[in-house]
Every structure is written in C-alpha cells, then in structure tokens.
Amino acid sequence: MKKVDAVIIGFGKGGKTLAGALAKNGRKVVMIEQSEKMYGGTCINVACIPTKSLVHSADISALKGGDFEDKAARFTAAIAQKDMLTAKLRDKNYHKLADNENIEVITGKGSFVDAHHVAVNDDVIEAEQIFINTGARPFIPPIEGLKESRYAYVSEQLLDLKELPKRFVIIGGGYIGMEFASMYANFGSEVTVIQDGAVFLPREDSEIATAVLESLEKRGVKVIRSAKIVKTEDRDGYAVVTIETENGREELPAEAVLIATGRRPNVEGLNLDRAGVELTERGAVKVNEHLQTTAENIYAMGDVVGGLQFTYISLDDYRIVSSAVLGDGTRTTASRGAVPYSVFLDPAFSRIGMSEEEARSKGYNVKVAKLPAMAIPKANVLQKSTGLLKAVVDADTGLILGAHLFCEESYEMINLFKIVMDAKLPYTVLRDNIYTHPTMSESLNDLFAGI
C-alpha cells in the first residue's frame, strides 16, 4: 500500500492546479486520470480549446466562401490543426505534473475503498486528503435508436469527425448546441436545431435571444421549436431523425447528429458511499461553501459538484479548496461575485448578471442602455457588425445589474463589467472611461451615453 499526503481523482483544471500548489508546499501527491487522452482535463482536450480552435477556423472559412468541396477540405484541415493543438497542450499538462518530484501521475480509474483509501489498477493508495475532480459527462436521452446510431455523436465524439457533414442535425437548443450550430453553418453544413421548448434561449434577455436567432437564421440555420423527437433510424450513409410538431411528423436526414441535451456529474464507479460522500438530489457531489464534502477530509471541484460548468469556475474552485487546506479558509463559493459567461457564436454572446425581465420582476427601478453593433466602428472594420449590446442599470443607485453583449469580442468586453460590478462602481465608470481606438470596448462610452 502506498501512502501519500493527497490523492486527486481527475486531471481537470481545478485538480491539476491544486496538485501543483500542494507539491510546492512539500506534499506528496498522486494524480489519478482514467484516460491518457484526458491529461489536462476536459477543457483542453474535448471542450473549450478544441471547439474555439474550430470556431476560429470556421469564421475564416465563411469569409473565404467557395463550394461545399472547398469548405469540406478546409474543415478536414481544421480538424487536423485542432488535433495538433490539443496533443501539444495535453503533453505539456502531463509533464508539468509528472516531472514534479512530489507528484505521481497514475493512469487508471480510481474508486474509493473508504474515506482515506483509493483503489486504482491493482494498487490501494492511502491519503490524508482526497480531492474529487472527475467532471461531467453528456446525457443521452432515451430516444429510440439514438444511442445505437452510427451517425449520432456527443460533443466530444463530434470533435473527431474528419469529414464535414452536408446535413447536420442538433438535438438540443442550449448553449453547446448553438455554438456547434454557428460553427458548422460557417463551415458550410445545412444545420437544423431541434428543441422541445417553445422559447428560444429561454434564460436570456428576450431581445438578445431574438437577435441571436435572427443571426443564425440569416446564415441558414433552421431552428425547430416545440418538437418531440420520435426516433432516430440509420440508413445507408446517414441517419434520419423523426420529429413530431403541431404540423405533424417530419423526417430530417443528416450525415451527423449532435446530442446536445446537457451534462451530468461524472460520479459513476467512484463508490462514494464507501467514503461517506453524499450526493445532491440532482446527482452532484454535495459540498459546503468550502467545497468540502460530507466526508471531512474529502473535497470536490469543478463540474462534478454541479452548478456552472466553466473552466474558470473550476479554477476558482481550486482557489477555494487551496484556501481551505493551505490557507486561512476565508475564500468560499460566496466570494465569486458576479459570474460572466460567453457562448462562441458568430458573433459571440456574453452575459453577466440579470436580464431586464429579471430585474423588473425583482422590483428594481431600472434604466436600460442599448446599442446596435453596427454603430461600433471596430465592428465595421472587422466586417462583424451584426448584434446588439444591452445593459441594465439600477436607476436608484447607478449600479449595473446585468449586461448582455451579442457582438464581436464580447468575450473580452464582459470582463470589464465583472470588475465594475464586483467593485460596486456605478455605470458611469464605464461610460466615462478612456478607451483605445478603434476597439470594441470603446462602445461602452456610447452604450451608456443615453441614460
């Protein structure tokens, strides 16, 4: 039996950063990762980095135009470029830990024996503290023929598709589905999105959601709402997705079908009950504000605890856990402040805080600032003038309640809002700031000028 100070199950952002911090403090660490293809975690291998690489390539491809054969060739080249990028990052992440004398990386599936022992391969490792960082996995709904289809993929599998599908169907109208819809439309696929709900992007500001939908439709994306999927059936070289709407049944043929129906915490096979680690009603690891589980010496980080599934949240989870085990314990989940997010459409959509509808429903006296993206000089320079910027301000205090930016480079601009909102500064700080020109950020002068 091997004895160390800490075992970390899962090579994700929070876990790998914590491993480095513990090792720096002289602690012996074992990092367990079940797949050699996942060194570094979900983000760099099958999520953020590879998808953004493809989004960038798709944007360039859309500007070049050409027939489907031209676009298909560029798609195949983009996949190869993506593969090179992820392989490079995966190797770098592996050696960053494995080359540390205080860290041992073991490839295998870890499971609890009890609260202080983890089994992996043929070994049992004893540790004073154990950290769960196993992420989440795609949810596949029980639709006839879907799981068995040769042409149906979850997002991770789709990233390995080498040939551009001429017809592409997406099951699910959420953020992952929209990102892939935008990407594949720019590559040249005929994209159809199927969602069961009647409202497009129901969690978002209605004006922004309408602007996003119109932008997608202009690029040929078809969004079918209030649809029930009856079955999926494989044919010779493609699949057929049968749906049912108020207009009756319809068959949608596709060379590729993306299952984008959400993700679930990845706890299968961990044997958490043996360690006294409880789950929430939604199947996530139950934690307190310090990310400590119901077992005193065990912590959990990242997607496995439920909530927002972003790499930067996993990184902040590291800060919270590090504060608990190496620091004074003052940093907690309540320390995060406003949390922004971005969806890498074309153009990107980014949000922080409340929508106008949410603010009014909570009784705020609001002022609303709006600016069309076409009014921004830099957007026109980039030939990316589609979109709308909208901010919600508390009329009584001048504090920003929320921002919704559907425009090029919104993923950079939204971070300015977080700083101002967390510091509880009035909107006038952004309105009266001096920005370089021409930039997308200078649009904040004009966005807030009218309120």
C-alpha positions as CSV (number, residue, x, y, z in Angstrom):
1,M,0.0,0.0,0.0
2,K,1.3,3.4,-1.0
3,K,0.9,6.3,1.4
4,V,0.8,10.0,0.3
5,D,-0.4,13.3,1.6
6,A,-3.1,13.8,-1.1
7,V,-4.9,11.9,-3.9
8,I,-6.6,13.9,-6.7
9,I,-9.0,11.9,-8.9
10,G,-9.3,13.7,-12.2
11,F,-6.8,15.8,-14.2
12,G,-9.0,18.8,-14.7
13,K,-8.3,22.5,-14.2
14,G,-9.0,22.6,-10.5
15,G,-7.3,19.3,-9.8
16,K,-4.1,19.9,-11.8
17,T,-3.7,23.4,-10.3
18,L,-4.2,22.1,-6.8
19,A,-1.7,19.3,-7.4
20,G,1.0,21.9,-8.3
21,A,0.2,24.0,-5.2
22,L,0.3,21.1,-2.8
23,A,3.6,19.9,-4.3
24,K,5.1,23.4,-4.0
25,N,4.2,23.1,-0.3
26,G,6.2,19.9,0.0
27,R,3.2,17.5,0.0
28,K,3.3,14.2,-1.8
29,V,0.5,13.9,-4.4
30,V,-0.9,11.2,-6.6
31,M,-2.9,12.4,-9.6
32,I,-5.3,9.7,-11.0
33,E,-6.6,10.1,-14.5
34,Q,-8.6,7.3,-16.2
35,S,-7.6,8.2,-19.8
36,E,-4.3,9.2,-21.3
37,K,-6.3,11.2,-23.7
38,M,-7.6,13.4,-20.9
39,Y,-4.4,14.7,-19.3
40,G,-5.1,18.3,-18.6
41,G,-8.9,17.9,-18.3
42,T,-12.0,18.4,-20.4
43,C,-11.3,22.0,-21.4
44,I,-8.1,21.5,-23.4
45,N,-9.0,18.0,-24.8
46,V,-12.7,17.9,-25.7
47,A,-14.2,21.3,-24.9
48,C,-13.1,24.9,-24.7
49,I,-9.8,24.8,-26.6
50,P,-10.6,22.5,-29.5
51,T,-14.0,24.0,-30.1
52,K,-12.7,27.5,-30.1
53,S,-10.0,26.4,-32.5
54,L,-12.7,25.1,-34.8
55,V,-14.8,28.2,-34.3
56,H,-11.9,30.4,-35.4
57,S,-11.3,28.2,-38.5
58,A,-15.0,28.2,-39.3
59,D,-15.1,32.0,-39.2
60,I,-12.2,32.2,-41.7
61,S,-13.8,29.6,-43.9
62,A,-17.0,31.5,-44.0
63,L,-15.2,34.6,-45.2
64,K,-13.4,32.6,-48.0
65,G,-16.6,31.1,-49.4
66,G,-16.4,28.5,-52.2
67,D,-18.4,25.4,-52.9
68,F,-19.0,22.6,-50.5
69,E,-15.9,20.6,-51.6
70,D,-13.8,23.7,-50.8
71,K,-15.4,24.1,-47.4
72,A,-15.1,20.3,-46.6
73,A,-11.4,20.4,-47.4
74,R,-10.9,23.4,-45.0
75,F,-12.9,21.5,-42.4
76,T,-10.7,18.5,-42.6
77,A,-7.6,20.7,-42.3
78,A,-9.2,22.5,-39.3
79,I,-9.7,19.2,-37.5
80,A,-6.1,18.2,-38.1
81,Q,-4.9,21.6,-36.7
82,K,-7.1,21.1,-33.7
83,D,-5.7,17.7,-33.1
84,M,-2.2,19.1,-33.1
85,L,-3.1,21.8,-30.7
86,T,-4.8,19.5,-28.2
87,A,-1.9,17.0,-28.4
88,K,0.6,19.7,-27.6
89,L,-1.4,21.0,-24.7
90,R,-2.1,17.5,-23.3
91,D,1.6,16.7,-23.4
92,K,2.6,19.9,-21.7
93,N,0.0,19.4,-19.0
94,Y,1.1,15.8,-18.3
95,H,4.8,16.8,-18.0
96,K,4.0,19.8,-15.8
97,L,2.8,17.3,-13.1
98,A,4.7,14.1,-13.9
99,D,8.1,15.8,-14.0
100,N,7.5,17.2,-10.5
101,E,9.3,15.1,-7.9
102,N,6.4,15.5,-5.5
103,I,3.7,14.3,-7.9
104,E,3.0,10.9,-9.4
105,V,0.5,10.6,-12.3
106,I,-1.3,7.2,-12.5
107,T,-3.4,6.4,-15.5
108,G,-6.4,4.3,-14.3
109,K,-9.9,4.6,-12.9
110,G,-9.9,5.5,-9.2
111,S,-12.6,4.4,-6.7
112,F,-13.0,4.8,-3.0
113,V,-12.3,1.9,-0.6
114,D,-13.1,4.2,2.3
115,A,-12.6,7.9,3.3
116,H,-8.8,7.5,3.3
117,H,-8.1,4.9,0.7
118,V,-8.4,4.9,-3.1
119,A,-8.1,1.9,-5.4
120,V,-6.6,2.3,-8.8
121,N,-5.4,-0.5,-11.1
122,D,-4.0,-3.1,-8.7
123,D,-3.0,-0.7,-6.0
124,V,-4.5,0.9,-3.0
125,I,-3.4,4.4,-2.0
126,E,-3.8,5.9,1.4
127,A,-4.0,9.6,1.7
128,E,-4.7,12.2,4.4
129,Q,-6.8,14.2,2.0
130,I,-8.6,13.3,-1.2
131,F,-10.0,15.6,-3.9
132,I,-12.6,14.7,-6.5
133,N,-12.3,16.4,-9.9
134,T,-14.0,14.0,-12.2
135,G,-16.0,16.5,-14.3
136,A,-19.3,15.7,-16.1
137,R,-20.4,13.5,-18.9
138,P,-23.0,14.1,-21.7
139,F,-26.6,13.0,-21.1
140,I,-28.2,10.9,-23.8
141,P,-32.0,11.0,-23.7
142,P,-33.9,7.7,-24.1
143,I,-34.9,8.2,-27.7
144,E,-35.5,5.2,-29.9
145,G,-32.4,4.4,-32.0
146,L,-30.4,7.4,-30.8
147,K,-27.8,5.6,-28.6
148,E,-27.3,2.9,-31.3
149,S,-27.0,5.2,-34.3
150,R,-23.6,5.3,-36.0
151,Y,-24.2,8.9,-37.0
152,A,-25.1,10.3,-33.6
153,Y,-22.4,11.9,-31.5
154,V,-22.0,13.7,-28.2
155,S,-19.8,16.8,-28.5
156,E,-16.6,15.0,-27.5
157,Q,-17.0,12.4,-30.3
158,L,-18.1,15.0,-32.9
159,L,-14.7,16.8,-32.4
160,D,-13.1,13.7,-34.0
161,L,-15.3,13.7,-37.1
162,K,-12.9,14.1,-40.1
163,E,-15.4,14.8,-42.8
164,L,-17.8,17.8,-43.0
165,P,-21.5,16.6,-42.9
166,K,-23.6,18.2,-45.6
167,R,-26.6,17.9,-43.4
168,F,-26.2,18.4,-39.7
169,V,-29.0,18.0,-37.1
170,I,-28.5,19.1,-33.5
171,I,-30.8,17.7,-30.7
172,G,-31.0,20.4,-28.0
173,G,-31.3,24.2,-28.2
174,G,-28.9,25.1,-25.4
175,Y,-25.5,26.8,-25.4
176,I,-23.5,23.8,-26.7
177,G,-26.0,23.2,-29.4
178,M,-25.9,26.9,-30.5
179,E,-22.2,27.0,-30.6
180,F,-21.9,24.0,-32.8
181,A,-24.8,25.3,-35.0
182,S,-23.0,28.5,-35.6
183,M,-19.7,26.8,-36.2
184,Y,-21.0,24.2,-38.7
185,A,-23.1,26.7,-40.5
186,N,-19.9,28.8,-41.1
187,F,-18.1,25.6,-42.3
188,G,-20.9,25.1,-44.8
189,S,-23.2,22.4,-43.4
190,E,-27.0,22.6,-43.6
191,V,-27.8,22.9,-39.9
192,T,-31.1,22.1,-38.2
193,V,-31.6,22.6,-34.5
194,I,-34.4,20.7,-32.7
195,Q,-35.6,21.9,-29.3
196,D,-38.5,20.7,-27.2
197,G,-39.2,24.1,-25.7
198,A,-41.3,26.8,-27.4
199,V,-39.0,29.7,-26.4
200,F,-35.5,30.1,-27.9
201,L,-32.8,30.6,-25.3
202,P,-35.4,31.0,-22.5
203,R,-32.9,32.0,-19.9
204,E,-31.7,35.0,-21.8
205,D,-33.0,38.5,-22.4
206,S,-35.8,38.2,-25.0
207,E,-34.4,41.0,-27.2
208,I,-30.9,39.4,-27.2
209,A,-32.4,35.9,-27.9
210,T,-34.3,37.3,-30.8
211,A,-31.2,38.9,-32.2
212,V,-29.2,35.6,-31.9
213,L,-32.0,33.7,-33.6
214,E,-32.2,36.1,-36.5
215,S,-28.4,36.0,-36.9
216,L,-28.4,32.2,-37.1
217,E,-31.3,32.1,-39.5
218,K,-29.6,34.5,-41.8
219,R,-26.8,32.0,-42.1
220,G,-29.2,29.2,-42.9
221,V,-29.6,27.6,-39.5
222,K,-33.1,26.2,-39.1
223,V,-34.4,26.1,-35.5
224,I,-37.5,23.9,-34.9
225,R,-39.1,24.6,-31.6
226,S,-41.8,22.7,-29.6
227,A,-40.7,19.5,-31.2
228,K,-40.8,16.0,-29.9
229,I,-38.2,13.5,-31.2
230,V,-39.9,10.2,-32.0
231,K,-36.9,8.1,-33.1
232,T,-33.6,8.0,-35.0
233,E,-33.0,5.5,-37.7
234,D,-29.8,4.7,-39.6
235,R,-29.9,4.5,-43.4
236,D,-27.2,3.9,-45.9
237,G,-24.6,6.6,-45.1
238,Y,-26.8,8.8,-43.0
239,A,-29.4,8.9,-40.2
240,V,-33.0,10.1,-40.2
241,V,-34.4,11.9,-37.2
242,T,-38.1,11.7,-37.0
243,I,-39.8,14.6,-35.1
244,E,-43.4,15.5,-34.3
245,T,-44.7,19.1,-34.2
246,E,-48.1,20.7,-34.3
247,N,-47.8,20.3,-38.1
248,G,-47.4,16.6,-37.9
249,R,-44.4,14.3,-38.4
250,E,-41.3,15.2,-40.3
251,E,-38.2,13.3,-41.2
252,L,-34.8,15.0,-41.0
253,P,-31.9,13.3,-42.8
254,A,-28.4,14.0,-41.6
255,E,-24.8,12.7,-42.1
256,A,-24.2,13.7,-38.5
257,V,-26.4,14.2,-35.4
258,L,-25.2,16.0,-32.3
259,I,-26.7,15.1,-29.0
260,A,-26.6,18.3,-27.0
261,T,-29.0,17.7,-24.2
262,G,-26.9,18.6,-21.2
263,R,-24.3,17.0,-19.0
264,R,-24.4,15.1,-15.7
265,P,-21.8,15.0,-12.9
266,N,-19.4,12.1,-13.5
267,V,-19.7,10.0,-10.3
268,E,-20.2,6.6,-11.8
269,G,-17.9,4.0,-10.4
270,L,-16.3,6.2,-7.7
271,N,-18.1,4.2,-4.9
272,L,-18.6,7.5,-3.0
273,D,-20.9,5.8,-0.4
274,R,-17.9,3.8,0.9
275,A,-16.2,7.1,1.7
276,G,-19.3,8.7,3.3
277,V,-19.6,11.2,0.4
278,E,-23.2,12.1,-0.3
279,L,-24.9,13.3,-3.5
280,T,-27.4,16.1,-4.1
281,E,-30.9,15.3,-5.5
282,R,-29.5,16.1,-9.0
283,G,-26.7,13.6,-8.6
284,A,-23.8,16.0,-7.9
285,V,-21.3,15.7,-5.1
286,K,-22.7,17.6,-2.1
287,V,-20.4,20.2,-0.8
288,N,-20.4,23.2,1.6
289,E,-19.1,26.7,0.8
290,H,-15.5,25.5,1.2
291,L,-16.2,22.7,-1.3
292,Q,-15.8,20.2,1.5
293,T,-17.9,17.0,1.0
294,T,-19.8,15.2,3.8
295,A,-16.6,13.4,4.5
296,E,-14.4,15.8,6.4
297,N,-11.1,15.1,4.6
298,I,-12.6,14.9,1.1
299,Y,-13.2,17.9,-1.2
300,A,-14.7,18.2,-4.7
301,M,-14.1,20.7,-7.5
302,G,-15.4,21.5,-11.0
303,D,-18.4,20.1,-12.9
304,V,-18.8,17.2,-10.5
305,V,-20.3,19.5,-7.9
306,G,-23.0,20.7,-10.3
307,G,-23.7,24.4,-11.0
308,L,-21.9,26.4,-13.6
309,Q,-19.8,24.2,-15.9
310,F,-16.9,26.6,-16.9
311,T,-13.2,26.1,-16.7
312,Y,-12.8,29.4,-14.8
313,I,-15.2,28.2,-12.2
314,S,-13.1,25.0,-11.7
315,L,-10.0,27.3,-11.4
316,D,-11.9,29.3,-8.8
317,D,-12.8,26.1,-7.0
318,Y,-9.1,25.5,-6.8
319,R,-8.7,28.8,-5.0
320,I,-11.4,27.9,-2.6
321,V,-10.0,24.5,-1.8
322,S,-6.5,25.8,-1.6
323,S,-7.7,28.4,0.9
324,A,-9.3,25.7,3.0
325,V,-6.3,23.2,3.0
326,L,-3.3,25.6,2.6
327,G,-4.6,29.0,3.7
328,D,-6.9,30.6,6.2
329,G,-10.2,29.3,4.7
330,T,-11.6,32.8,4.0
331,R,-12.3,32.2,0.3
332,T,-15.6,30.5,-0.3
333,T,-18.2,30.0,-3.1
334,A,-19.8,33.2,-1.9
335,S,-16.6,35.1,-2.8
336,R,-17.1,34.8,-6.5
337,G,-19.3,37.8,-7.1
338,A,-20.9,38.1,-10.5
339,V,-20.0,35.3,-12.9
340,P,-19.8,36.1,-16.6
341,Y,-20.1,33.6,-19.4
342,S,-19.7,33.6,-23.2
343,V,-21.1,31.5,-26.0
344,F,-18.8,31.5,-29.0
345,L,-21.4,32.1,-31.7
346,D,-20.6,34.4,-34.7
347,P,-20.6,37.0,-33.3
348,A,-20.1,35.8,-29.7
349,F,-22.7,36.3,-27.0
350,S,-21.7,37.2,-23.4
351,R,-23.6,37.8,-20.3
352,I,-23.3,38.7,-16.7
353,G,-25.9,39.4,-14.0
354,M,-29.7,39.9,-14.5
355,S,-31.7,40.4,-17.7
356,E,-34.2,43.3,-17.9
357,E,-37.1,41.0,-17.2
358,E,-35.4,39.5,-14.1
359,A,-34.5,42.9,-12.7
360,R,-38.1,44.2,-13.2
361,S,-39.6,41.1,-11.7
362,K,-37.4,41.6,-8.6
363,G,-38.7,45.1,-8.1
364,Y,-35.8,47.2,-9.3
365,N,-36.3,50.6,-10.8
366,V,-34.3,50.1,-14.0
367,K,-32.7,52.0,-16.8
368,V,-31.8,50.2,-19.9
369,A,-29.0,51.0,-22.3
370,K,-28.9,49.6,-25.8
371,L,-26.5,49.9,-28.8
372,P,-26.6,48.1,-32.1
373,A,-23.3,46.5,-33.0
374,M,-23.4,48.3,-36.4
375,A,-22.8,51.6,-34.6
376,I,-19.4,50.4,-33.4
377,P,-16.5,51.5,-35.7
378,K,-14.3,48.4,-34.8
379,A,-17.2,46.1,-35.6
380,N,-17.4,47.5,-39.1
381,V,-13.6,47.3,-39.5
382,L,-13.9,43.6,-38.7
383,Q,-16.9,43.2,-41.0
384,K,-18.7,41.9,-38.0
385,S,-21.5,44.4,-37.5
386,T,-24.3,42.0,-36.5
387,G,-25.5,42.2,-33.0
388,L,-26.9,44.2,-30.1
389,L,-25.4,45.4,-26.7
390,K,-27.7,45.8,-23.8
391,A,-27.1,46.8,-20.1
392,V,-29.5,47.0,-17.2
393,V,-28.8,49.6,-14.5
394,D,-30.4,50.3,-11.1
395,A,-31.8,53.8,-11.6
396,D,-31.7,54.5,-7.8
397,T,-28.0,53.6,-7.3
398,G,-26.4,53.7,-10.7
399,L,-25.1,50.2,-10.2
400,I,-25.0,47.8,-13.1
401,L,-27.4,44.9,-12.6
402,G,-26.6,43.0,-15.8
403,A,-25.1,43.1,-19.3
404,H,-25.8,41.2,-22.5
405,L,-23.4,41.7,-25.3
406,F,-24.1,40.0,-28.6
407,C,-21.2,41.3,-30.7
408,E,-17.7,40.5,-31.8
409,E,-15.1,40.2,-29.0
410,S,-17.9,40.3,-26.3
411,Y,-16.0,37.6,-24.5
412,E,-13.3,40.2,-23.7
413,M,-15.6,43.1,-23.0
414,I,-17.7,41.2,-20.5
415,N,-14.8,41.0,-18.1
416,L,-14.8,44.8,-17.7
417,F,-18.4,44.5,-16.4
418,K,-17.4,41.9,-13.8
419,I,-14.7,44.2,-12.4
420,V,-17.1,47.1,-12.1
421,M,-20.0,45.1,-10.7
422,D,-17.8,43.3,-8.1
423,A,-16.4,46.6,-7.0
424,K,-19.9,48.1,-6.8
425,L,-18.9,51.0,-9.0
426,P,-21.6,53.0,-11.0
427,Y,-22.1,52.5,-14.7
428,T,-20.6,56.0,-15.2
429,V,-17.1,54.4,-14.7
430,L,-17.5,52.5,-17.9
431,R,-19.3,55.4,-19.6
432,D,-16.6,58.0,-18.9
433,N,-13.5,55.8,-19.2
434,I,-10.9,56.5,-21.9
435,Y,-10.5,53.5,-24.3
436,T,-8.1,53.0,-27.1
437,H,-9.4,53.4,-30.7
438,P,-10.7,51.6,-32.6
439,T,-11.7,48.9,-30.2
440,M,-14.9,47.1,-29.3
441,S,-14.6,48.2,-25.7
442,E,-14.9,51.9,-26.6
443,S,-18.5,51.2,-27.5
444,L,-19.2,51.3,-23.8
445,N,-18.9,55.1,-24.0
446,D,-21.8,55.1,-26.4
447,L,-23.8,52.3,-24.8
448,F,-24.2,54.3,-21.6
449,A,-24.3,57.8,-23.1
450,G,-28.1,57.9,-23.3
451,I,-29.0,57.0,-19.7
